[in-house]
Amino acid sequence: DRLIMNSANQLLPASYVNYVLINNAVLMPQYNDPQDSHALAIVQQCYPAREIVPINACELIQQFGSLHCATLHLPENTL
């Protein structure tokens, strides 16, 4: 397993479970890691009816968060 570190040698919280569910898709973080495709396949098995959309999260993870951390969820019918 490869750890993702920043330039200050700090461990970054790069996690594939930091995905976002939207309508009929799953936005899936990617980290330029060999395990990216394996993680995508697992999430596709979990959500077979949804499109899995890979998103490069390498820059975002430098802020110690990923896709889910950077979103605001609104319950259905709130707007």
C-alpha positions in Angstrom: 0.0 0.0 0.0 1.2 3.4 -0.9 0.7 6.4 1.4 0.0 9.8 -0.1 2.1 12.5 1.5 2.4 16.2 0.9 5.6 18.2 0.4 6.0 18.7 4.1 5.9 14.9 4.5 2.5 14.9 6.1 0.1 12.0 5.5 -2.9 13.1 3.5 -6.3 11.5 4.1 -6.7 10.1 0.6 -9.7 7.8 0.9 -11.9 6.2 -1.8 -14.9 6.4 0.6 -14.8 10.1 0.2 -17.1 9.8 -2.8 -20.2 11.8 -3.5 -23.6 10.4 -4.5 -25.5 12.7 -7.0 -28.7 11.9 -8.8 -27.8 8.8 -11.0 -24.0 9.0 -10.5 -21.2 8.6 -8.0 -18.3 11.1 -8.1 -15.3 9.0 -7.2 -12.0 10.5 -6.1 -8.8 9.4 -7.9 -5.3 9.9 -6.6 -3.1 8.8 -9.6 -2.5 5.6 -7.8 -2.5 2.0 -9.2 -5.4 1.2 -6.9 -7.7 3.8 -8.5 -9.2 1.3 -11.0 -9.7 -1.4 -8.4 -11.6 1.1 -6.1 -13.7 2.2 -9.1 -14.7 -1.4 -9.8 -15.7 -2.0 -6.2 -17.8 1.1 -6.0 -19.4 0.1 -9.4 -20.4 -3.2 -7.8 -22.0 -1.3 -4.9 -23.9 1.1 -7.1 -24.7 -0.9 -10.3 -27.4 1.4 -11.5 -25.3 4.6 -11.2 -22.6 6.0 -13.5 -19.2 6.1 -11.7 -17.5 9.4 -12.6 -13.7 9.5 -11.7 -12.5 12.9 -10.5 -8.9 13.7 -10.0 -8.6 14.7 -6.3 -4.8 15.1 -6.1 -5.0 18.9 -5.7 -8.0 18.9 -3.4 -6.4 16.3 -1.1 -3.5 18.7 -0.4 -6.1 20.7 1.7 -6.6 17.6 3.8 -10.0 16.7 2.4 -11.5 15.2 -0.7 -14.7 15.3 -2.8 -17.2 14.6 0.0 -15.5 17.1 2.3 -15.8 19.8 -0.3 -19.6 19.4 -1.0 -22.8 20.7 0.6 -25.6 18.3 0.6 -29.2 19.4 0.4 -32.1 17.1 1.2 -34.5 16.5 -1.7 -37.2 19.1 -2.2 -35.5 21.8 -0.1 -35.1 24.4 -2.8 
